[in-house]
Amino acid sequence: MKKTAQISAPTAVESGTVVTLNLTPKRAVRPPRLRPLMQRLIPALCGLLLMLLVWQIAALWSSGFPTPYATWQAALTLFADPFYNAGPNDQDIGWNVLASLQRVAVGFGLAALVGIPAGFLLGRFTFVSRMFSPIVALLRPVSPLAWLPIGLLLFQRAEPASSWTIFICSIWPMVINTAEGVQRIPQDYLNVARVLQLSEWTVMRRILFPAVLPAVLTGVRLSIGIAWLVIVAAEMLTGGLGIGFWIWNEWNNLNVENILIAILIIGVVGLLLEQGLMLLARRFTWDK
């Protein structure tokens, strides 16, 4: 068996004793790779356990409130066939979530098509900003559900009315954030464009849009959260296929476990939508 030699040097002689200094280099201590993951995971698990504890206490306090275990059992049954379809009035939660997402996509898409160009115009032209800013300031604080009767009156049907409500409520963050992004562009950029005699379309395409894109994506991210919140409440009032109506129908059937499951699904879908847009916003953000 070989012995590893250590380099040592005499440093002092005292009373016939040689004191040696160990010069063997020590390995650098590397932080565990799992430490950042654990620093994120442990607090999240603690929060989840606290939520389950409060949930269990609420179930013990109220006789009609289901426990976490009972809700888990109901979820296993529900997700065994989430796309069950036995007719227009008997479809399971998967189809209802997809129907809500479709309405959100229609209303949100129309809001993006109108709101982003409108924000560019408000930020670019002072006259347009002074003309429409009071209207935006007046209509933006209006409650989302206040627009639903207007949609029912205009379209005479529940389906366009829900998309209309999504449109009118999700357009304002895109208009405001886009306009503010355009107004924050350094004036030097626009002066250079004026000296080069660039057309307005070239200024929009080559200067304004790349510089304002992070602000536009911030408005889009805020709007998608509002759209997903509003659709659930709108579907409770309009009925038909959708996660909001499904929750109301389960309440009428006294299936509280399914209501709690739907609440968790709404939270997960909203989180995924927002996180996806946040990743997209980081991809196109150049500020360090």
Backbone bond lengths (Angstrom), bond angles and torsions (degrees), N, CA, C in turn:
res aa  C-N    CA-C-N  psi(-1)  N-CA   C-N-CA  omega(-1)  CA-C   N-CA-C  phi
1 M - - - 1.470 - - 1.523 109.18 -
2 K 1.363 117.25 122.53 1.443 121.23 -176.82 1.505 110.98 -79.78
3 K 1.305 114.85 144.44 1.461 120.80 177.02 1.524 109.07 -104.19
4 T 1.301 114.93 139.03 1.462 120.40 179.10 1.515 109.17 -85.49
5 A 1.318 114.67 123.49 1.458 119.48 -178.29 1.505 110.16 -79.57
6 Q 1.288 116.73 138.71 1.456 122.73 177.47 1.516 109.55 -109.48
7 I 1.312 115.72 136.60 1.465 120.56 -179.97 1.514 108.33 -80.94
8 S 1.254 116.99 124.74 1.467 121.09 179.79 1.518 108.66 -136.55
9 A 1.282 115.64 153.85 1.462 121.04 -178.85 1.504 109.04 -135.14
10 P 1.338 116.10 137.07 1.463 118.55 177.33 1.516 109.99 -68.76
11 T 1.298 115.06 134.43 1.468 120.41 -178.54 1.509 113.26 -114.87
12 A 1.298 117.20 -31.44 1.469 118.44 -178.71 1.514 109.10 -157.57
13 V 1.293 116.55 149.99 1.469 122.56 176.22 1.507 106.93 -121.03
14 E 1.276 114.46 115.60 1.467 119.72 -177.56 1.512 108.55 -135.05
15 S 1.345 116.18 115.89 1.469 122.93 179.11 1.512 110.38 59.50
16 G 1.323 115.99 38.63 1.452 119.28 176.42 1.506 114.64 77.61
17 T 1.337 117.99 5.98 1.463 121.45 -179.04 1.520 109.07 -106.75
18 V 1.307 115.87 129.85 1.457 121.43 179.63 1.523 108.31 -93.62
19 V 1.313 115.48 121.22 1.454 121.78 177.50 1.521 107.72 -95.80
20 T 1.314 116.29 124.13 1.463 120.58 -176.76 1.527 110.44 -107.12
21 L 1.307 115.28 151.62 1.464 122.66 178.10 1.517 108.78 -111.08
22 N 1.316 116.18 121.33 1.466 121.66 -179.09 1.527 109.06 -78.28
23 L 1.339 114.96 114.96 1.452 120.79 -178.17 1.515 112.40 -103.64
24 T 1.332 117.97 17.88 1.463 120.40 178.67 1.517 109.90 -69.09
25 P 1.326 118.20 123.57 1.473 118.87 -178.78 1.517 111.58 -66.18
26 K 1.318 115.16 138.79 1.467 121.05 178.90 1.518 109.73 -94.92
27 R 1.300 114.84 145.13 1.461 120.09 177.56 1.520 110.49 -72.07
28 A 1.328 114.90 140.72 1.467 119.78 177.80 1.523 109.92 -66.81
29 V 1.317 114.57 134.85 1.454 120.06 -179.86 1.523 108.73 -78.96
30 R 1.310 116.12 117.10 1.454 121.62 179.94 1.528 110.52 -93.67
31 P 1.288 116.81 134.68 1.473 117.98 177.63 1.518 109.56 -65.54
32 P 1.296 117.39 142.83 1.475 119.75 179.03 1.513 110.90 -57.05
33 R 1.320 114.89 141.15 1.457 119.26 -179.81 1.523 112.04 -67.64
34 L 1.316 116.62 -27.17 1.452 119.79 -176.87 1.525 113.11 -84.00
35 R 1.343 117.07 -5.67 1.462 118.37 -175.94 1.525 112.49 -62.24
36 P 1.343 120.96 -48.02 1.479 118.29 177.85 1.522 112.72 -59.79
37 L 1.343 116.91 -37.53 1.454 119.57 178.89 1.521 111.11 -65.10
38 M 1.321 116.53 -43.51 1.458 120.10 -179.74 1.523 111.65 -67.03
39 Q 1.339 116.40 -33.71 1.455 119.01 178.79 1.522 111.83 -65.94
40 R 1.316 117.29 -26.12 1.453 120.77 175.53 1.522 112.31 -89.15
41 L 1.335 115.78 -35.91 1.460 120.04 -172.85 1.520 112.26 -76.16
42 I 1.318 117.27 -42.26 1.469 120.46 -175.60 1.535 111.92 -63.13
43 P 1.349 120.29 -47.78 1.479 118.05 176.80 1.526 112.97 -61.48
44 A 1.348 116.29 -36.84 1.463 118.61 178.90 1.526 111.14 -64.52
45 L 1.323 116.81 -41.56 1.463 120.17 177.95 1.524 111.51 -65.92
46 C 1.330 116.00 -37.12 1.472 118.73 177.55 1.535 110.83 -64.11
47 G 1.335 116.47 -41.49 1.450 119.30 176.91 1.512 112.57 -64.23
48 L 1.346 116.45 -39.00 1.460 120.11 178.39 1.529 111.14 -65.85
49 L 1.316 116.79 -42.13 1.470 119.89 178.04 1.520 111.28 -64.89
50 L 1.340 116.87 -37.40 1.463 119.63 177.58 1.523 110.91 -64.64
51 M 1.346 116.69 -40.55 1.454 119.96 178.12 1.528 111.25 -63.24
52 L 1.339 116.61 -42.26 1.464 119.87 178.38 1.525 111.38 -65.24
53 L 1.325 116.44 -35.66 1.465 119.67 178.08 1.524 111.27 -65.41
54 V 1.328 116.63 -45.54 1.465 120.16 177.87 1.519 110.17 -63.70
55 W 1.319 116.34 -38.63 1.463 121.31 177.69 1.522 110.96 -61.07
56 Q 1.332 116.70 -44.31 1.468 120.70 -179.66 1.523 110.90 -66.25
57 I 1.327 116.73 -39.44 1.466 119.81 178.48 1.525 110.39 -64.59
58 A 1.352 116.63 -40.74 1.461 119.98 177.74 1.519 111.61 -63.77
59 A 1.347 116.91 -36.40 1.459 120.53 178.93 1.531 110.96 -68.50
60 L 1.331 117.10 -36.61 1.459 119.98 177.67 1.524 111.24 -72.16
61 W 1.318 116.99 -31.17 1.457 120.92 -178.54 1.533 111.39 -74.26
62 S 1.345 116.16 -37.45 1.463 121.20 -178.71 1.517 108.99 -113.19
63 S 1.298 116.11 127.15 1.467 119.83 -175.37 1.530 112.35 -69.30
64 G 1.324 118.88 -27.06 1.456 120.51 -177.76 1.514 114.85 -90.93
65 F 1.335 116.72 -3.01 1.461 120.08 -177.47 1.521 109.24 -89.96
66 P 1.351 118.99 128.29 1.466 120.59 -176.18 1.526 112.05 -74.80
67 T 1.303 116.03 149.99 1.457 122.24 177.13 1.531 109.89 -79.48
68 P 1.324 118.10 164.63 1.470 119.69 175.44 1.525 113.00 -58.80
69 Y 1.330 117.45 -36.64 1.465 119.43 -179.94 1.526 111.11 -67.81
70 A 1.338 116.55 -42.38 1.471 119.29 178.49 1.524 110.95 -63.86
71 T 1.330 116.76 -37.45 1.465 119.87 177.43 1.518 111.01 -67.05
72 W 1.333 116.64 -37.58 1.464 120.43 177.08 1.518 111.47 -62.79
73 Q 1.316 116.83 -41.90 1.465 120.28 178.00 1.531 110.94 -64.26
74 A 1.336 116.49 -39.69 1.457 119.14 177.63 1.529 110.92 -66.83
75 A 1.341 116.91 -35.10 1.462 119.89 178.84 1.522 111.57 -66.38
76 L 1.331 117.18 -38.17 1.460 119.93 177.06 1.526 111.08 -61.50
77 T 1.314 115.70 -40.18 1.467 119.21 177.59 1.521 111.56 -69.27
78 L 1.321 116.47 -40.63 1.459 120.52 -177.02 1.522 111.89 -67.79
79 F 1.324 116.83 -43.34 1.454 120.66 -176.90 1.530 113.04 -84.55
80 A 1.309 116.98 -0.01 1.463 118.39 173.32 1.523 110.71 -64.44
81 D 1.349 116.85 -31.88 1.462 121.37 176.92 1.531 107.90 -148.08
82 P 1.349 118.00 74.71 1.467 119.93 -174.02 1.518 113.65 -70.83
83 F 1.332 118.51 -16.27 1.459 121.27 -179.07 1.525 111.29 -111.24
84 Y 1.323 114.46 38.02 1.462 121.08 174.52 1.525 109.28 -65.84
85 N 1.317 116.91 134.43 1.465 121.17 -176.84 1.526 108.69 -141.51
86 A 1.335 115.47 111.80 1.455 121.12 178.04 1.528 111.14 -122.47
87 G 1.323 116.13 28.75 1.457 118.97 -179.72 1.510 111.07 127.27
88 P 1.330 118.23 172.22 1.467 121.60 -176.72 1.518 113.72 -60.07
89 N 1.314 117.61 -31.99 1.464 120.60 -176.23 1.525 113.37 -101.84
90 D 1.316 117.31 8.39 1.468 120.73 -178.51 1.530 109.14 -140.84
91 Q 1.347 115.25 72.90 1.455 121.77 178.11 1.515 109.14 -125.71
92 D 1.333 115.25 143.28 1.460 119.03 -173.09 1.527 111.09 -82.40
93 I 1.321 115.50 -175.62 1.459 120.92 -166.32 1.524 113.07 -66.56
94 G 1.330 117.79 -28.70 1.457 119.43 -179.86 1.515 112.75 -60.73
95 W 1.335 117.22 -46.29 1.455 121.37 178.53 1.523 111.35 -65.60
96 N 1.312 117.70 -34.37 1.457 120.93 179.85 1.528 111.34 -68.57
97 V 1.326 117.20 -40.39 1.467 119.93 176.93 1.523 110.37 -64.02
98 L 1.330 117.01 -43.16 1.464 120.11 179.40 1.527 111.40 -63.53
99 A 1.338 117.12 -38.21 1.467 119.90 177.85 1.531 110.86 -64.21
100 S 1.322 117.26 -41.17 1.465 120.27 178.16 1.523 110.82 -65.35
101 L 1.329 116.85 -42.14 1.460 119.93 178.40 1.531 111.37 -63.17
102 Q 1.314 116.44 -35.41 1.465 119.35 178.07 1.524 111.00 -64.71
103 R 1.336 116.81 -43.57 1.465 119.61 178.29 1.529 110.80 -64.21
104 V 1.325 116.10 -40.59 1.462 119.41 178.06 1.523 110.70 -63.29
105 A 1.324 117.12 -41.06 1.463 120.26 -179.86 1.528 111.25 -62.84
106 V 1.333 117.25 -40.67 1.464 120.41 -179.64 1.530 110.81 -67.03
107 G 1.331 116.56 -53.07 1.459 119.30 -178.55 1.508 112.82 -65.81
108 F 1.318 117.12 -41.51 1.456 120.92 -179.52 1.532 110.99 -68.70
109 G 1.330 117.17 -39.44 1.457 120.07 178.04 1.522 112.43 -62.98
110 L 1.334 116.55 -43.35 1.466 119.75 176.79 1.528 111.37 -64.16
111 A 1.337 116.50 -37.95 1.464 119.64 178.53 1.526 111.00 -64.56
112 A 1.332 117.36 -38.12 1.468 120.32 178.06 1.524 111.17 -67.78
113 L 1.337 116.91 -40.32 1.460 120.06 179.89 1.522 112.34 -64.15
114 V 1.327 116.49 -32.32 1.464 120.28 -179.27 1.523 111.41 -94.01
115 G 1.328 117.44 -42.84 1.454 121.27 -170.79 1.517 114.25 -70.97
116 I 1.329 117.42 -40.73 1.469 119.06 -177.68 1.532 111.84 -67.76
117 P 1.348 119.99 -49.01 1.477 117.88 174.75 1.526 113.02 -61.10
118 A 1.344 116.58 -37.27 1.465 118.28 178.10 1.519 111.18 -63.51
119 G 1.329 117.25 -38.59 1.462 119.98 176.47 1.518 112.60 -63.19
120 F 1.336 116.77 -38.42 1.459 119.88 175.99 1.528 111.05 -61.33
121 L 1.321 117.00 -43.71 1.460 120.60 -178.90 1.526 111.22 -65.92
122 L 1.334 116.93 -41.93 1.463 119.90 179.68 1.526 111.54 -65.85
123 G 1.307 116.60 -36.83 1.460 118.94 179.88 1.513 114.03 -79.04
124 R 1.318 116.85 -25.08 1.471 120.69 -174.30 1.521 112.44 -89.12
125 F 1.313 117.81 -37.82 1.461 121.28 -173.46 1.523 109.79 -115.72
126 T 1.305 116.19 123.61 1.467 121.78 -176.98 1.528 111.48 -64.15
127 F 1.321 117.19 -40.62 1.465 120.04 -178.85 1.530 110.74 -62.59
128 V 1.337 116.21 -44.37 1.468 119.68 179.24 1.523 110.54 -64.20
129 S 1.332 116.92 -39.27 1.461 120.38 179.16 1.523 111.13 -63.38
130 R 1.331 117.09 -44.12 1.465 119.76 179.85 1.516 112.25 -69.04
131 M 1.315 117.06 -24.32 1.458 120.06 -179.10 1.526 112.13 -80.35
132 F 1.343 116.81 -39.30 1.467 119.91 -172.61 1.532 114.21 -104.48
133 S 1.314 118.51 -16.13 1.473 119.41 -179.44 1.520 112.79 -59.78
134 P 1.342 120.06 -40.93 1.481 118.00 176.02 1.519 113.28 -62.54
135 I 1.334 117.25 -35.00 1.464 119.84 178.77 1.531 110.29 -66.57
136 V 1.338 116.60 -43.50 1.465 120.41 178.38 1.523 110.57 -62.82
137 A 1.325 116.64 -44.36 1.467 120.23 179.35 1.520 112.07 -63.73
138 L 1.332 117.48 -30.77 1.464 121.18 -178.82 1.529 111.79 -78.10
139 L 1.327 117.81 -40.67 1.456 121.01 -172.90 1.524 113.64 -90.30
140 R 1.314 117.95 -22.80 1.467 119.79 -176.11 1.523 113.78 -61.59
141 P 1.348 120.98 -39.55 1.477 118.88 -178.20 1.528 114.52 -77.61
142 V 1.331 118.74 -3.27 1.460 120.48 -176.71 1.528 109.40 -65.46
143 S 1.335 116.19 137.14 1.462 121.08 179.41 1.527 110.69 -60.10
144 P 1.326 118.14 140.57 1.469 120.22 -177.81 1.517 113.70 -57.68
145 L 1.332 117.67 -42.49 1.459 120.07 -176.13 1.525 112.49 -70.79
146 A 1.332 117.07 -14.73 1.458 118.51 176.35 1.528 111.46 -68.39
147 W 1.332 117.14 -21.54 1.455 120.81 179.67 1.526 112.48 -84.00
148 L 1.323 117.42 -15.81 1.461 119.85 -175.83 1.531 112.47 -64.24
149 P 1.336 120.75 -46.00 1.483 118.40 176.91 1.521 113.19 -60.32
150 I 1.335 116.75 -33.15 1.464 119.31 177.22 1.528 109.87 -64.29
151 G 1.325 115.97 -41.19 1.457 118.99 177.79 1.515 112.71 -65.58
152 L 1.326 117.02 -39.69 1.464 119.70 177.42 1.524 111.50 -65.07
153 L 1.334 116.53 -35.45 1.452 119.93 178.50 1.534 111.48 -70.10
154 L 1.327 116.23 -38.92 1.458 119.81 -176.96 1.526 112.42 -73.98
155 F 1.352 116.23 -41.97 1.467 120.03 -171.53 1.524 113.56 -103.12
156 Q 1.332 116.85 -14.77 1.461 121.47 177.56 1.524 113.39 61.97
157 R 1.331 117.15 13.42 1.463 121.07 177.71 1.524 109.11 -144.26
158 A 1.334 114.88 155.46 1.459 119.01 -176.85 1.526 112.52 -74.98
159 E 1.345 117.29 -34.09 1.462 119.91 -173.73 1.531 112.59 -64.98
160 P 1.341 120.28 -52.84 1.468 117.01 176.33 1.522 113.02 -66.85
161 A 1.334 116.59 -28.28 1.463 118.97 -178.70 1.528 111.50 -64.44
162 S 1.330 117.53 -38.32 1.468 120.29 178.22 1.520 111.00 -65.39
163 S 1.328 117.01 -44.49 1.462 120.23 178.69 1.526 110.93 -65.81
164 W 1.331 116.49 -35.45 1.459 120.40 176.44 1.522 110.82 -61.86
165 T 1.321 116.80 -42.13 1.463 120.56 179.24 1.523 110.80 -63.26
166 I 1.343 116.86 -41.50 1.462 120.51 176.68 1.529 110.11 -61.88
167 F 1.311 116.23 -43.65 1.466 121.11 -178.56 1.521 112.02 -60.08
168 I 1.325 116.93 -51.39 1.456 120.73 -172.58 1.527 111.84 -71.78
169 C 1.330 117.80 -23.01 1.468 120.35 -179.13 1.526 112.97 -91.10
170 S 1.314 117.50 -28.30 1.463 120.23 -177.50 1.516 113.64 -95.13
171 I 1.322 118.00 -3.43 1.459 119.70 -177.67 1.532 111.97 -78.31
172 W 1.341 117.59 -30.59 1.462 119.26 -171.82 1.518 113.77 -65.84
173 P 1.338 121.58 -45.54 1.473 117.95 178.26 1.520 113.66 -58.76
174 M 1.334 117.40 -35.70 1.461 119.33 179.22 1.519 111.43 -69.29
175 V 1.336 117.14 -40.59 1.465 120.28 178.32 1.529 110.55 -63.02
176 I 1.332 116.81 -48.48 1.460 121.03 -173.96 1.525 111.26 -68.51
177 N 1.339 117.58 -46.10 1.461 119.64 -178.03 1.519 111.67 -67.81
178 T 1.320 117.53 -38.34 1.466 119.84 178.37 1.523 110.62 -65.78
179 A 1.332 117.58 -44.10 1.466 120.74 179.94 1.529 111.12 -62.88
180 E 1.330 117.43 -43.37 1.461 119.82 178.64 1.521 111.29 -65.57
181 G 1.341 117.30 -36.94 1.457 119.59 177.42 1.515 112.33 -63.64
182 V 1.330 117.28 -39.95 1.471 120.80 178.21 1.524 110.39 -66.32
183 Q 1.323 117.41 -40.68 1.460 120.55 -178.03 1.525 112.64 -69.23
184 R 1.328 118.39 -22.02 1.464 121.44 -179.94 1.521 113.23 -87.92
185 I 1.315 118.66 -1.98 1.459 120.63 177.85 1.527 109.20 -65.58
186 P 1.333 118.73 132.33 1.480 119.86 178.92 1.520 111.98 -55.79
187 Q 1.310 115.73 138.46 1.463 120.95 -178.35 1.522 112.03 -65.14
188 D 1.338 116.66 -23.44 1.463 119.45 179.11 1.522 111.53 -61.36
189 Y 1.340 116.89 -36.78 1.466 119.19 178.89 1.530 110.80 -61.41
190 L 1.309 115.39 -44.15 1.469 119.38 -179.03 1.520 111.51 -70.73
191 N 1.332 116.85 -32.37 1.464 119.26 176.80 1.521 111.33 -65.33
192 V 1.322 117.02 -40.41 1.462 120.75 176.94 1.521 110.61 -62.88
193 A 1.338 116.40 -42.04 1.464 119.54 178.13 1.524 111.08 -63.05
194 R 1.336 116.53 -35.90 1.468 119.49 179.21 1.531 110.67 -69.51
195 V 1.327 116.55 -38.82 1.469 119.66 178.61 1.522 110.62 -65.42
196 L 1.328 116.94 -39.66 1.459 121.13 179.20 1.521 112.81 -78.14
197 Q 1.328 116.12 -3.80 1.468 122.09 178.48 1.539 111.61 56.88
198 L 1.341 113.72 45.81 1.462 119.01 177.76 1.524 109.89 -76.03
199 S 1.296 115.57 146.49 1.459 119.95 177.36 1.526 110.05 -70.42
200 E 1.339 115.21 160.81 1.472 119.03 -179.50 1.528 111.24 -61.96
201 W 1.317 117.03 -36.37 1.466 120.36 178.91 1.527 110.78 -65.59
202 T 1.346 116.81 -39.75 1.465 120.07 178.02 1.518 110.64 -66.56
203 V 1.331 117.18 -39.56 1.465 120.47 177.14 1.527 110.74 -61.86
204 M 1.322 116.31 -43.33 1.460 120.46 178.28 1.528 110.87 -61.99
205 R 1.331 115.74 -44.91 1.466 120.40 -171.59 1.524 112.36 -78.78
206 R 1.319 117.62 -38.71 1.461 120.59 -172.70 1.526 114.13 -98.21
207 I 1.317 118.89 -23.72 1.468 120.96 -175.33 1.529 111.21 -115.06
208 L 1.331 116.13 -56.48 1.461 119.00 -172.75 1.517 112.41 -68.40
209 F 1.331 116.87 -50.71 1.459 119.17 -173.09 1.534 113.07 -62.39
210 P 1.360 120.66 -48.10 1.476 118.06 177.86 1.523 113.48 -61.40
211 A 1.345 116.96 -36.02 1.462 119.45 -177.76 1.522 112.32 -75.11
212 V 1.331 116.78 -29.71 1.468 120.82 -174.45 1.519 111.93 -95.00
213 L 1.317 118.53 -8.73 1.460 120.95 -174.25 1.532 113.50 -55.54
214 P 1.339 120.95 -43.64 1.473 118.52 176.67 1.527 113.32 -58.67
215 A 1.336 117.70 -40.82 1.470 120.32 178.21 1.516 111.11 -67.11
216 V 1.333 116.78 -37.01 1.462 120.43 177.57 1.523 110.28 -62.05
217 L 1.323 116.75 -44.43 1.462 120.31 -178.93 1.523 111.63 -67.55
218 T 1.331 117.28 -31.06 1.469 119.34 174.37 1.521 111.09 -64.38
219 G 1.324 116.54 -43.45 1.459 119.78 175.97 1.510 112.62 -63.76
220 V 1.330 117.07 -38.05 1.466 121.23 177.69 1.524 110.39 -63.65
221 R 1.327 116.87 -41.88 1.465 120.19 -179.89 1.526 111.57 -64.33
222 L 1.320 117.32 -41.57 1.460 120.41 176.79 1.523 111.23 -65.18
223 S 1.319 116.34 -38.45 1.462 120.10 -177.13 1.515 112.22 -68.20
224 I 1.324 117.71 -37.44 1.464 118.78 -177.85 1.522 110.48 -67.72
225 G 1.334 117.54 -33.16 1.461 119.33 175.52 1.516 112.24 -66.15
226 I 1.332 116.40 -42.15 1.459 120.31 177.15 1.522 110.79 -63.92
227 A 1.327 117.08 -42.11 1.467 120.79 -178.86 1.525 110.94 -61.57
228 W 1.318 117.53 -42.54 1.458 120.41 -178.40 1.525 111.43 -70.33
229 L 1.333 116.98 -31.38 1.461 119.57 175.69 1.526 111.69 -68.98
230 V 1.319 115.41 -43.00 1.461 120.00 -173.18 1.517 111.78 -70.36
231 I 1.333 117.93 -36.50 1.467 119.74 -173.40 1.523 111.37 -63.64
232 V 1.317 117.55 -34.99 1.465 120.10 -179.21 1.525 110.05 -64.21
233 A 1.328 116.85 -45.71 1.468 119.99 179.64 1.528 111.32 -68.22
234 A 1.336 116.94 -38.47 1.464 119.60 -179.13 1.522 111.00 -65.47
235 E 1.320 117.38 -39.86 1.467 120.17 -178.89 1.522 111.89 -69.24
236 M 1.311 117.88 -27.18 1.463 119.46 175.60 1.523 111.13 -63.94
237 L 1.335 116.59 -30.65 1.459 120.47 -177.70 1.521 112.27 -91.03
238 T 1.328 117.38 -33.84 1.458 119.32 -175.75 1.524 113.12 -89.24
239 G 1.336 117.66 -24.03 1.463 120.21 -178.85 1.518 111.74 77.21
240 G 1.326 116.04 -169.20 1.451 120.93 -178.09 1.513 111.63 88.14
241 L 1.321 115.41 -162.17 1.454 121.59 -178.19 1.519 109.91 -84.21
242 G 1.318 116.52 129.24 1.458 121.33 -179.74 1.512 110.47 161.41
243 I 1.332 116.41 158.79 1.456 120.21 -175.12 1.528 111.26 -67.31
244 G 1.347 117.79 -32.56 1.454 119.96 178.00 1.513 112.01 -65.95
245 F 1.325 116.50 -46.15 1.464 119.98 177.59 1.524 110.92 -65.98
246 W 1.334 116.52 -35.28 1.470 119.66 179.20 1.526 110.64 -63.12
247 I 1.323 117.65 -39.69 1.469 121.06 176.96 1.525 110.27 -63.43
248 W 1.324 116.74 -44.68 1.456 119.64 -179.28 1.530 111.12 -65.07
249 N 1.323 116.33 -37.78 1.464 120.00 178.48 1.526 111.46 -66.72
250 E 1.321 116.57 -38.99 1.469 119.83 177.17 1.523 111.06 -67.21
251 W 1.311 117.47 -31.95 1.466 119.83 175.86 1.524 110.66 -66.52
252 N 1.326 116.25 -41.20 1.459 119.18 177.37 1.526 111.90 -64.22
253 N 1.325 116.81 -29.02 1.471 121.54 176.50 1.523 113.10 -90.09
254 L 1.345 116.47 2.76 1.472 123.11 178.45 1.526 112.01 60.52
255 N 1.324 117.29 34.11 1.468 122.04 174.79 1.531 108.68 -96.75
256 V 1.320 114.99 77.53 1.463 119.31 -175.60 1.518 111.03 -67.46
257 E 1.344 117.22 -32.14 1.467 119.64 177.78 1.522 111.13 -58.04
258 N 1.337 116.49 -43.51 1.461 119.79 179.79 1.529 112.03 -67.16
259 I 1.322 116.75 -30.79 1.468 119.45 176.87 1.525 110.08 -65.43
260 L 1.322 116.70 -43.82 1.465 120.05 178.14 1.522 111.08 -64.04
261 I 1.320 116.74 -38.12 1.471 120.14 177.21 1.525 110.08 -63.44
262 A 1.330 116.57 -42.49 1.467 120.19 179.17 1.523 111.26 -64.36
263 I 1.327 117.49 -37.07 1.465 120.43 177.55 1.526 110.43 -61.87
264 L 1.326 116.77 -43.51 1.464 120.37 178.29 1.530 110.97 -64.80
265 I 1.325 116.93 -38.96 1.468 120.08 179.01 1.528 110.35 -65.14
266 I 1.326 116.83 -42.52 1.466 120.33 177.91 1.528 110.45 -59.80
267 G 1.333 116.32 -42.80 1.454 119.54 178.18 1.510 113.02 -63.63
268 V 1.330 117.12 -42.01 1.461 120.81 -178.94 1.533 110.66 -66.64
269 V 1.333 116.90 -44.78 1.470 119.90 -179.79 1.528 110.58 -64.11
270 G 1.328 117.06 -44.05 1.459 119.75 177.28 1.519 112.36 -61.53
271 L 1.338 116.45 -39.88 1.463 120.44 178.33 1.526 111.17 -63.81
272 L 1.325 117.04 -43.31 1.458 120.59 179.65 1.533 111.52 -64.13
273 L 1.326 116.44 -41.69 1.464 119.30 178.21 1.525 111.21 -62.15
274 E 1.324 116.50 -45.78 1.463 119.86 -177.93 1.521 111.63 -68.39
275 Q 1.339 117.45 -42.25 1.461 119.82 -179.68 1.523 111.31 -65.47
276 G 1.336 116.72 -37.75 1.455 119.36 177.39 1.517 112.22 -61.73
277 L 1.325 116.88 -42.02 1.457 120.11 178.22 1.521 111.95 -72.37
278 M 1.323 118.09 -30.29 1.465 120.35 175.34 1.521 111.10 -66.68
279 L 1.327 117.41 -39.79 1.466 120.18 175.49 1.521 111.03 -63.18
280 L 1.319 116.16 -40.10 1.461 119.83 177.40 1.523 110.82 -65.21
281 A 1.326 117.13 -39.47 1.468 120.38 179.33 1.521 110.87 -65.80
282 R 1.350 117.73 -40.57 1.465 119.57 177.54 1.521 111.33 -64.52
283 R 1.319 116.30 -33.25 1.463 119.52 -179.34 1.525 111.30 -63.91
284 F 1.326 117.99 -32.17 1.451 121.65 -176.40 1.519 112.69 -109.76
285 T 1.335 117.21 20.67 1.463 121.17 176.33 1.520 108.40 -103.15
286 W 1.305 116.08 126.37 1.465 120.04 -176.82 1.519 112.22 -107.56
287 D 1.317 118.65 -5.30 1.468 119.74 177.61 1.509 109.24 -72.67
288 K 1.282 118.39 130.34 1.463 124.27 -178.89 1.522 110.47 -100.72
